[in-house]
């Protein structure tokens, strides 16, 4: 997760040093050395199945879309490509920079630009399907579901476009605090509605048919004497398993809710800008110091904590059949055991950061690095 702060008016001029303290990727100020990687006793294997390249992410964060065995990926320079089993099927040049992507349902491929344009291409050929526009830059991967291309703009508006012709069907917006994080948090389609987290710690279920709020819950309440201290934004996508939806907020809490009603199941104090994942028994969280936590799915009670990856810029965790994977700022993928958090396996990619969450792929996972490497790893 990479983010900066959006600050309104003259407040920005007097808050620079404080803002830097909130940003774990700040270029100035005291430095704390990330944890060194010690040798592990592997109990599993992360075996490379195939790798490919799409192009550098630059300052943005890109997440590949997986549909079956097809992978759709994009790069800052406007490259968009499809790979089947590691073989490039097509590659096109969008003709302009891309800042958010990729979303796909296997029929349509959707990306966004720094100028607020939404570009859609046919998944089979890469041919342009349509263009649309939102109110500001697109930093997150769009989602394609329920006949919609769902796009989040940098000003926290959510747009629903018809997948056939790109016509706007609805837009959802709500008031936001004067200070918020500039993040690449996307949205999560969940049946007939779409889940989205917002500045101020709010999680909203939006109806896909008309863009109206179905329910709204509070993951974290802003607290503190200053606007900086009161930043409590949801900077990662929520996760859903069965009737449970969980989310985490920066400088806030981790909480789980009933996805049908929005009723709170449990919550606990923990700051996370990377996010959460869930399996049948546990909720996994990466905190803002690089600790990986396993919490009991039913109660939120601590099960274990792995603290040997501190300050390594970890991604959101990915639950994988009783294990959990995270990747770091050096492109290293770590596989932990779900029952006790011990290291099970480790694999290196191309040495550049993995910023977006690992993506589930048949038998393992897929990561996209900042240098544009696509790496599929099988868990054995």
C-alpha positions in Angstrom: 0.0 0.0 0.0 1.3 3.4 -1.0 -0.4 6.6 0.0 0.0 10.3 0.6 -2.3 12.8 2.3 -4.8 15.1 0.6 -4.9 18.3 2.6 -7.2 21.3 1.9 -6.3 24.9 1.9 -3.7 26.6 4.1 -3.7 23.7 6.5 -1.4 21.9 4.1 1.3 24.6 4.5 1.7 24.1 8.2 1.3 20.4 8.3 4.1 19.1 6.2 6.3 17.6 8.9 3.3 16.0 10.6 2.1 14.6 7.2 5.5 13.0 6.7 5.2 11.2 10.0 2.0 9.6 8.9 3.4 8.4 5.6 5.5 5.2 6.0 7.0 5.8 2.5 8.1 9.4 3.3 11.5 10.4 1.9 12.6 12.6 4.9 12.8 12.2 8.6 14.3 9.5 10.8 14.7 6.1 9.2 14.1 2.8 10.8 15.7 -0.1 9.1 13.4 -2.9 7.8 13.8 -6.3 9.3 16.5 -8.5 7.8 15.3 -11.8 6.4 16.7 -14.7 8.4 16.9 -18.2 7.1 13.8 -20.3 7.5 13.0 -24.0 7.8 10.6 -24.5 5.0 7.6 -26.8 5.3 6.2 -26.0 1.9 7.4 -24.7 -1.5 6.6 -21.6 -3.6 7.4 -22.9 -7.1 7.5 -20.5 -10.0 5.2 -21.7 -12.8 5.6 -18.8 -15.2 6.6 -15.2 -15.4 6.1 -12.4 -17.9 6.5 -8.6 -18.1 4.0 -5.8 -18.8 5.9 -2.6 -18.0 6.8 -0.4 -15.1 4.2 0.8 -12.6 6.0 4.1 -12.1 4.5 5.8 -9.1 1.2 3.9 -9.3 0.0 0.6 -8.0 -1.3 -2.0 -10.5 -3.1 -5.3 -9.7 -3.5 -7.9 -12.4 -7.0 -9.4 -13.1 -7.3 -13.2 -13.2 -10.2 -14.9 -15.0 -9.7 -18.6 -15.3 -6.2 -19.1 -16.7 -6.1 -15.6 -18.3 -4.2 -12.8 -16.7 -4.8 -9.1 -17.7 -2.2 -6.6 -16.7 -1.4 -2.9 -17.3 1.5 -0.5 -16.9 2.0 3.2 -16.5 3.1 3.8 -20.1 -0.3 2.7 -21.4 0.5 -1.0 -22.1 -2.4 -3.4 -21.5 -1.8 -7.1 -22.2 -3.4 -10.5 -21.9 -1.5 -13.7 -20.9 -2.8 -17.2 -21.1 -0.6 -19.8 -19.2 2.3 -17.3 -19.5 1.9 -16.8 -23.2 1.1 -13.3 -24.4 -2.1 -13.4 -26.4 -2.2 -9.6 -27.2 -0.7 -6.3 -26.1 -2.0 -2.9 -27.0 -0.9 0.7 -26.3 -3.7 2.8 -24.9 -2.0 6.0 -26.1 -1.8 7.6 -22.7 -0.6 7.0 -19.2 -2.6 4.5 -17.1 -2.9 4.9 -13.3 -5.4 2.3 -12.2 -6.1 -1.2 -13.2 -6.9 -3.9 -14.1 -10.6 -5.0 -13.9 -12.0 -7.8 -16.0 -14.9 -10.3 -16.2 -13.3 -12.2 -19.1 -15.3 -10.3 -21.6 -14.2 -6.7 -20.9 -10.9 -5.2 -19.6 -11.1 -1.9 -17.8 -8.4 0.6 -16.7 -8.3 4.2 -15.6 -6.0 7.2 -16.2 -4.6 10.1 -14.2 -6.9 12.4 -16.2 -10.0 10.6 -15.0 -10.7 8.6 -18.2 -12.0 5.1 -18.1 -10.8 2.9 -21.0 -12.5 -0.4 -21.8 -11.2 -3.1 -24.2 -12.5 -6.4 -25.5 -10.9 -9.2 -23.5 -10.7 -11.5 -26.5 -8.8 -9.1 -28.8 -7.7 -6.0 -26.9 -9.8 -3.9 -29.3 -11.1 -0.7 -27.8 -14.8 -1.1 -26.6 -15.6 2.4 -25.2 -14.4 5.3 -23.2 -15.9 7.2 -20.3 -14.9 9.8 -17.8 -15.0 10.2 -14.0 -14.5 13.3 -11.8 -10.8 12.8 -11.0 -7.8 10.5 -11.3 -8.3 6.8 -11.2 -5.9 5.1 -8.8 -7.6 1.9 -8.1 -8.4 -1.1 -10.3 -12.0 -1.0 -11.6 -14.3 -3.9 -10.9 -16.5 -5.6 -13.6 -19.6 -7.4 -12.3 -23.4 -7.5 -12.6 -23.3 -5.8 -16.1 -21.3 -2.9 -14.7 -17.8 -1.5 -14.8 -17.5 0.0 -11.3 -14.9 2.7 -11.0 -13.6 4.7 -8.0 -12.2 8.1 -8.6 -9.6 9.8 -6.5 -12.2 12.0 -4.8 -13.9 8.9 -3.4 -16.9 8.9 -5.9 -18.0 5.5 -7.1 -19.3 5.3 -10.7 -21.3 2.5 -12.4 -20.9 2.3 -16.2 -22.8 -0.1 -18.4 -20.4 -2.7 -19.8 -22.0 -2.7 -23.2 -21.7 1.0 -24.2 -20.0 2.7 -21.2 -23.0 4.9 -20.4 -23.0 6.1 -16.8 -25.9 4.4 -14.9 -25.2 5.9 -11.5 -22.7 7.7 -9.2 -22.4 7.4 -5.5 -20.8 10.1 -3.4 -20.7 11.1 0.2 -19.1 13.9 2.3 -15.5 13.3 3.3 -13.3 14.7 6.1 -11.1 17.8 5.3 -8.0 15.5 5.5 -7.8 12.1 3.9 -5.3 9.6 2.5 -4.6 9.4 -1.2 -4.7 5.7 -1.7 -5.4 3.1 -4.4 -8.2 1.4 -2.5 -10.7 -0.2 -4.8 -14.2 -1.7 -4.4 -15.5 -5.2 -4.0 -18.6 -6.5 -5.9 -20.6 -8.8 -3.6 -23.7 -10.1 -5.4 -26.3 -7.4 -5.9 -24.2 -4.7 -4.2 -20.7 -3.3 -4.1 -18.7 -2.7 -0.9 -16.6 0.4 -0.6 -14.6 1.9 2.2 -14.3 5.6 2.7 -12.4 8.3 4.5 -13.6 8.7 8.1 -13.8 5.0 8.6 -17.1 4.2 6.9 -17.9 1.0 5.0 -20.9 1.2 2.6 -22.9 -1.4 0.6 -24.0 0.2 -2.6 -26.9 -1.3 -4.7 -25.7 -2.2 -8.2 -29.0 -1.5 -9.8 -29.3 2.2 -8.8 -26.2 3.2 -6.8 -28.1 3.8 -3.5 -26.7 2.9 -0.1 -28.1 -0.4 1.2 -26.3 0.0 4.5 -23.5 2.0 6.1 -21.4 1.0 9.1 -18.5 2.5 11.0 -15.3 0.5 11.0 -13.4 3.2 13.0 -14.3 6.5 14.6 -11.8 9.4 14.0 -10.3 10.5 17.3 -7.7 13.0 18.4 -7.3 16.8 18.8 -6.0 17.5 15.3 -7.1 16.6 11.8 -4.0 14.6 11.4 -4.7 12.5 14.5 -8.3 12.1 13.3 -7.4 10.4 10.0 -9.2 7.0 10.1 -9.5 6.0 6.5 -10.3 2.6 5.0 -7.3 2.3 2.6 -7.8 -1.3 1.5 -10.7 -3.2 0.0 -13.0 -5.2 2.4 -13.2 -9.0 2.2 -16.3 -11.2 2.2 -16.7 -14.8 3.2 -20.2 -16.3 3.4 -22.3 -13.7 5.3 -19.2 -12.1 6.9 -17.6 -8.9 5.7 -14.4 -7.6 7.3 -12.5 -4.3 6.8 -9.6 -2.4 8.5 -8.9 1.3 8.9 -5.7 3.3 9.2 -5.3 4.7 12.7 -8.5 2.8 13.6 -9.9 -0.7 14.0 -10.4 -4.1 12.3 -14.0 -5.1 12.3 -16.3 -7.7 10.9 -20.0 -7.3 10.1 -23.0 -9.3 8.8 -23.0 -8.6 5.1 -26.8 -8.8 4.8 -27.6 -6.3 7.6 -24.4 -4.4 8.4 -24.7 -5.5 12.1 -21.4 -5.6 13.9 -20.0 -9.0 14.8 -16.8 -7.8 16.5 -14.2 -5.1 16.3 -10.8 -4.5 17.8 -8.2 -1.6 17.9 -5.5 -2.1 15.2 -4.2 0.3 12.5 -3.8 -1.2 9.0 -3.3 0.5 5.7 -2.5 -2.9 4.0 -5.7 -4.7 4.8 -7.2 -8.0 5.7 -8.2 -11.4 4.3 -10.3 -14.2 5.7 -10.6 -18.0 5.7 -12.9 -20.5 7.4 -11.2 -20.0 10.8 -9.2 -16.8 10.9 -9.0 -13.2 9.8 -5.5 -12.1 8.8 -4.3 -8.5 9.2 -1.1 -6.7 8.3 -0.6 -3.8 10.7 1.2 -0.6 10.0 4.4 -1.8 11.6 4.6 -4.9 9.4 3.2 -7.3 11.9 1.1 -10.1 10.5 -1.8 -11.1 12.8 -4.2 -14.0 12.8 -7.5 -13.3 14.6 -10.3 -15.7 15.4 -13.0 -15.3 12.8 -15.9 -15.6 15.3 -14.6 -13.4 18.1 -11.6 -11.3 16.9 -9.4 -12.8 19.6 -5.7 -13.0 18.8 -4.4 -16.3 17.6 -0.9 -15.4 16.7 1.4 -12.6 15.5 4.4 -12.8 13.2 6.7 -9.8 13.8 9.8 -10.8 11.8 8.7 -8.8 8.7 8.6 -5.4 10.4 8.7 -2.3 8.2 9.1 -4.4 5.0 6.2 -2.6 3.3 4.0 -5.7 3.3 1.0 -6.1 1.0 -2.4 -7.1 2.1 -2.4 -10.8 3.1 -3.9 -13.6 1.0 -5.4 -16.6 2.6 -4.4 -19.9 0.8 -5.8 -23.2 2.1 -4.6 -23.0 5.7 -1.7 -20.7 4.9 -1.4 -16.9 4.3 0.9 -15.1 1.9 2.3 -11.6 1.9 4.8 -9.8 -0.4 7.2 -7.0 0.4 9.2 -4.0 -0.8 12.0 -6.2 -2.2 9.6 -8.4 -4.2 9.9 -11.3 -1.8 6.8 -13.5 -1.3 6.4 -15.0 2.2 4.1 -17.9 3.0 3.1 -18.4 6.6 1.4 -21.3 8.3 -2.1 -20.5 9.2 -2.2 -22.3 12.6 0.9 -20.6 14.2 2.3 -18.0 11.8 5.6 -19.7 11.3 7.4 -19.3 8.0 6.5 -22.1 5.6 8.1 -20.9 2.4 9.7 -17.9 0.7 10.3 -16.9 -3.0 11.9 -14.0 -4.7 10.7 -12.2 -7.8 12.6 -9.4 -9.6 13.8 -7.4 -6.6 11.3 -4.6 -7.0 8.4 -3.9 -4.7 5.1 -5.7 -4.8 2.6 -3.0 -3.9 -0.8 -4.6 -4.7 -2.1 -7.6 -2.9 -1.2 -11.0 -4.2 -4.0 -12.5 -6.4 -5.3 -16.0 -6.0 -4.4 -18.2 -9.0 -5.1 -21.9 -9.6 -2.9 -23.8 -7.1 -1.2 -20.7 -5.8 -0.9 -16.9 -6.4 0.1 -14.2 -8.8 2.0 -11.0 -8.0 2.8 -7.9 -10.1 6.0 -6.0 -9.2 6.7 -2.3 -9.5 9.0 -3.1 -12.5 6.1 -4.8 -14.2 7.0 -8.5 -13.6 4.2 -11.0 -13.5 5.1 -14.0 -11.3 2.8 -17.0 -10.8 3.8 -19.2 -7.9 2.4 -22.6 -7.1 2.1 -23.6 -3.4 3.4 -27.1 -2.8 
